[in-house]
Amino acid sequence: MTEPVDKRRDKNSKSPWVLHGALVIGLVSALIAIYNIPIQFSSSPELDNYGLGTESGICPQVPKLSPRNKQVEQYIREKVDSEEYHRKIINKLSGIIRIPSESYDDLGPIGEDDRWNIFFQVEGYIKASYPTVFANVKLDHANTHGLILTWEGSVPPSEAKPILMLAHQDVVPVLAENVKDWTYPPYDGHYDGEIIWGRGATDDKGYLISIIESVDLLIKSGYKPKRTVILAFGCDEEISGENCGRPISDFLRRQYGDDGIYLIMDEGSTGIQREFDQSFAMVSVAEKGYLDVGINVSSTGGHASNPPDHNVIGILSEIVVAIESNPFSGKVTPKNPMFRFLECGAIHAPESSFPKAVRRKLNKVAQNDIMGQEQLAHSLDDMRYFFQTSQSVGKINGGVKINAIPETASTLINLRLAVETSIAQVEEHYESLVHKIARKHGMAFAGFHSPCNPAEKRKICMFGVDALEPAPVSPVDAEPYRILSGTIKNVLKPLGSDDQLIVTPYLMPANTDTKFFWALTKNIFRFTPVNLVENLNRAHTTDEFIRAEEFVREPLFFATLILNADDVVD
Ligand SMILES: *[C@@H]1O[C@H](CO)[C@@H](O)[C@H](O)[C@H]1NC(C)=O
């Protein structure tokens, strides 16, 4: 994969590139002039590689990959097609939905806050539902409710890195006043013969049951893995992951060391979807970053009859306007998995369904033409936050009394960081905007990494609340991605009348528990092996559901993945 130019530049530059695009282009042009660097800024759009279709080598597709052990594969396929199995696995999902394992933002520590105790029920339920699995795996607990199931392979982990599959036991709460809006009560796990309804059906109890069922099927088939298989179930993915996600990752790092895992599968907001009249299996190979920014403006108060020209509310308003007037610019770079997705569209979608303007610009993006990269982001306006750092002012507070001059005003802003940027770059951009306003009003200023001086009366302070760098991009030219791709081709089907399913890298705009696992492997894939067109995405809202027909086949997918990953062990 091509290394994007801006990565190199980021290291040398203290200023965010987003603010200095023109300067950078100037610099690059100067460099080209001086060193005669052969970068083509103007190539004929007619002669690009995308016109060559599949022969271009762009968005290569691997053939379908079948496990070597035909007997085991056959056993699992027959099982997954049987009605008895359907009935049982649907019951298992309904049963786990019936345990309302909600995670709340204000939960205290495990062991102190009794609301965690519901997770003992989840554990008991999983154990009762999968006795064969628990007779064959080693069970470890991370911080009481993080469950780690290890199905040991015959080859030691130092020689064949384990495969890790993640799911979480918790669900987002259903507010009491919203229960009436559900077609079926959220915690009934109602199955109407076609659909399983309830909170957690897709996020993430369907995934949890699918991966443990896949191990159950493999054990019952008599299969003995060479590569160790690990399942890990968090308890707080929907809040912070600090109570289970992080302890699970710490446990695994102690056990297997950095880079000790072969690949990680986790839930994804992506699966089988249709774009540009083409079916895609979208594998999220990266996640955007995250930052909550707080800004507090303080000054002396007084009586409203003798006000200053600008009090803290006015100044904070000026800050908000400055922030919204200077949004981050977007650009499509080769580092962004969405660029790979667009390439896949250009190569594999019907020509008439793929926007010509986009196709023409892909070549420029590939050649690191910065202007072309910005233009492409601009022309994909409805997808812009895949290419751009988003900012959303979510909270504002100030003033207590109509006749008193307010002494403090504060705001909280939520940002989702583009894959090419970093927390430091975003902080610098914000500091430069706000510092200017502080100077203008003669106020003291404390940026993200300076303390907010309590003795100072007139001041603006900035601070980061939750922060997460954009995830490293998982390689798509390495063996694990090929194994996953081949498994997708083998087990999953295109939608409607499409004749092929194209596997493509994709970007997840939200975050999963995988944020704690970066050190364990470069190969992290967020992917739900179901048709997301018909399953819609009702995670986090009313009437969450999953189609039984799709759900019952998920374990076949995960079992095949385990088998295929085992076949590449020497
Ligand atoms: C910022 O203001 C909020 C709301 O008034 C307050 O809760 C918080 O402690 C302040 N933070 C700092 C660093 O001063």
The ligand as an ORCA input file, in Angstrom:
! r2SCAN-3c Opt
* xyz 0 1
  C     -15.260     24.086     33.440
  O     -16.601     24.441     33.691
  C     -17.417     23.386     34.119
  C     -18.845     23.885     34.170
  O     -18.939     25.122     34.794
  C     -16.903     22.884     35.461
  O     -17.694     21.813     35.907
  C     -15.464     22.431     35.287
  O     -14.936     22.043     36.522
  C     -14.617     23.520     34.690
  N     -13.313     22.972     34.369
  C     -12.180     23.592     34.610
  C     -10.917     22.872     34.204
  O     -12.117     24.692     35.117
*
